[in-house]
Amino acid sequence: MADATTTAPEPETWDQVPEKATRAYTWHGPDGQTIDFEGTAEMVDIYDDKGELMCHQFCLSYVSDDQDKSDRPVTFLWNGGPGGSSSMVCIGGQGPFRVPTEGTKHLKNTCPVEDNPYTLLQVSDLVFIDAPGTGYSHVAKGYDPKKVWGVDGDGDAMSRTVIAWLNERDAWDRPHYLYGESYGTTRAAVVYRLLGERGVGVDGVVEQSTILDYAVMLPGNDDYYAGMFPVMAATAQTFGMAGQGVDPEAWFGQAMDFVNDTYISAITKGANLPEEEMRAVAEQMSHFIGMPVDWILARKLRIDLYEWRAHNQQAKGLTSGRYDTRFTEQAYQPIQGELGFFQAEDPSYDAIQVVYNEVYQKLLREMGFKGYPNYYGLNIQVNEDWNWNHDMPGIGTAPMPNVAFDIATALRRNPTSNIIFLGGRHDGATPYWNVIHDMAKMYLPDALAQRVHWHESSNGHMLYADTAALEDTTPVLKAFYDLRHQA
């Protein structure tokens, strides 16, 4: 089994590039629909403007056999990290094959694989791209990884990969879409702008589990606590701690309104908030998240996700997840290591990642692609070496990116394109409140604001781990792709 979370070898140790592999398939839908398509796994060489080989990019393409593709979109998809490959968004949710999940149960090590009834292949050809240093993609020998392991360098390399694929397939006259998850939404925002600057029109961008402004990750940032609160409220309802008898979507909406109308103002005042007002806010918070008022007051209304995860199911000897707060596992014990170890643990990731990786590898090898000894589902070296500086349009270089500016700029330049944000009520990694807040601060005029679409579901960070949410989102995405036909 390939190590899914590890550090890649130095570029000099890579051997020759594996040969391209192809295979013919037929997808069978639940209503009797079929799609004949070809799968291709290949390494694509990417060059900089001076002609120097930058990296060998792994692309897994699923292309329909339709003779007339003039109106059939092609979508370029990736996960995040940074340092994460594209395997999970492929085998989990949007590719033609899927590992079915069972609610919040931990998957067995050997699982069935099914034709994915929710695949985007129904509306678009698909190209899953591993970012440089992830999956099978790697930086070319002699090329400095620092040039591509960063917000701008990564966006540049991925834009070049999209263009290289379009060139190879002669697909310039087709509708083009981008699909990013997690940090992949940050990447998609940058690529969206860069492609436009390089003469490539993007018809639509799908942002799943979005993070745009990374300042929210800085200690003490008010927006961090504001974004986490509705997630905690949704989780408390799921665990029977609050909100019983209320529709989950309505309950989440009430929590969002509380944050906007009361909570954000209270925590902004900090120590200047009168004691009686602080207690009144704490009582309202307790109503939503089911924790004692005094416990909330002891934290001055600011509840860190890690504390919440450790305490909300403590009476049952359990801790909950970060990617999806509904998942639980046996509580961390101090003897098992220091707090940082617990913070990095996540039952919602443990429940699926090993199985996803093994099934993905099996599918690639059945296709005939040999790959390398290890597939880096999450390369920690890339994550730790990441350059967070970003040349923000109209702003200049910033040490912490806010790619909402990239989206606003790209949308202004390309006002016929559309973007949709998919958010999950149980996502503790990229809370939905934050992306709504970040886009609101762009003050888009009505004509552009109408091009921005929203969809909220029951899922956590990984839409594909929640079958009900995946089913709920499928018609939404189909309708989103149809928007290209409107004026």
PyMOL commands that set and color helices and strands:
alter all, ss='L'
color gray80, all
select helices_A, chain A and resi 11-13+87-94+120-122+145-147+151-169+183-197+214-217+222-238+248-272+275-289+293-298+305-311+314-316+334-336+339-344+347-350+353-367+380-384+404-413+432-440+446-449+463-465+467-485
alter helices_A, ss='H'
color red, helices_A
select strands_A, chain A and resi 5-6+21-28+34-47+53-64+74-78+97-98+114-115+125-129+138-139+176-182+204-210+318-320+328-330+378-379+390-392+396-398+418-424+452-457
alter strands_A, ss='S'
color yellow, strands_A
deselect
rebuild
show_as cartoon
